Amino acid sequence: RARYPEVSARYPGGAYVLIGGDLGFSVSLFFTCSIIGIGVLLFRRYVLGAELGGPNRSKYASSAVFFALWLAYIVTVICRFATII
């Protein structure tokens, strides 16, 4: 109540206060990663003729790209909200 007196005045029975953050960074990073992922799938479809199958080397390379995108997203968001970036 002492930390948010204006909210306490509006809700005398109590309230859960959650300060809204900026989602723009996360959304734009997710969008970028998803566009790269879709690009990988389109490349595999039109160049290799296979989205999920195909030669072992390309399957492992695609898996590594997708894992790297996922890891980059997670690490970047954590660093951003831990105020490292």
N, C-alpha and C positions, 0 to 999 in steps of 0.2 A: 504494500500500500504506500509505503514511503517512497519507493522508487518511481512509481507511476501514479501520482496523485490525480491527474486528469482522468485516467481510466477508472481509478477507484471511485471517483465522484460519480461517474456515469453508471457504474455497476456496483452498487453498495453490497451486493451479495457475494461479490468476488468475480474474478475473471482470469483467464489464462492469457498472458500477454506474450506475443511472439513478434519480434521486430522483423519486418520484411526486409529481405536482402535483394541484391541485384542478380537476377537470373540471366541477364543479357550475355554475360561472359560464358556461362555454362551452355546456354542454348546455341550460341554461335560456334563454340568449340564442338559441340555434338553435331551440329549441322555440317561443319567442315569434315569431321571424321566420317560421317555417314556418306557424304558425297564421294570421298575417297574410296570408301568401301563399295559403293555402287559402281564406281569406276572400275574397280578390280573385278567385280562380277561381270560387267559389260565387256571388259577386255578378255576375260576367260571365255565368255560366250562367243564373241565374234572372232577372236584370234585362235583360241584353242579348241573351240567347238564344244566345250564342256564347262558348266558352271561349278559343279561339285565333284565331278570325276576327272578323268584325264590322267596324264602322266604323273608319276609320283613326285618328281621334282617340282612341278607347278602346283600340285596340291600342298606340298609342304611350304613352298614359298608364299602361297596365298594365305595359308594358316598363320605363317609368321607375320605377314602384313596385318592381318586382322587382329592378332594378339598384340602387336605393337601399337596399333591404333587404340585398342581398348586400354592398354597400359598407359599410353601417353595421355589419354583422356582422364583416367583416374588420377594419375600423378599430378597433372596440371591443375585439375580442380582442387585437389587437396592442397597443393602449394598456393593456389590463389586464395583460398579461404583461410589458410594458416598465415596469410600475409607474407609469404616468402617471395611471391612474384609481385 
